[in-house]
């Protein structure tokens, strides 16, 4: 466990929690928290993907909102 860690509370949908669990199991990652840290490290190191990840509206549960809306 390199580096100091802080605990935060986030709200996720059941499918998102399941995805994290699947990635943990498939890639033999120690914990769900580690899965999230891997995702965060990738995003911090790859600023060129920020628009791809954050600019488009991405709601798998919002049938009418699957356009290219900007978060706001």
GINOR-V138444 format. One record per pair of residues at least 6 apart in sequence whose C-alpha atoms are under 7 Angstrom apart, sorted by the first residue. I is the first residue (numbers start at 1). GAP is how many residues later the second one is. If there is no record, write none. Layout:
BEGIN
I | GAP
I | GAP
END
This chain:
BEGIN
20 | 12
20 | 15
21 | 11
24 | 6
24 | 7
24 | 8
24 | 11
29 | 6
55 | 15
55 | 16
56 | 12
56 | 13
56 | 14
57 | 9
57 | 10
57 | 11
57 | 12
57 | 13
57 | 14
58 | 8
59 | 7
END
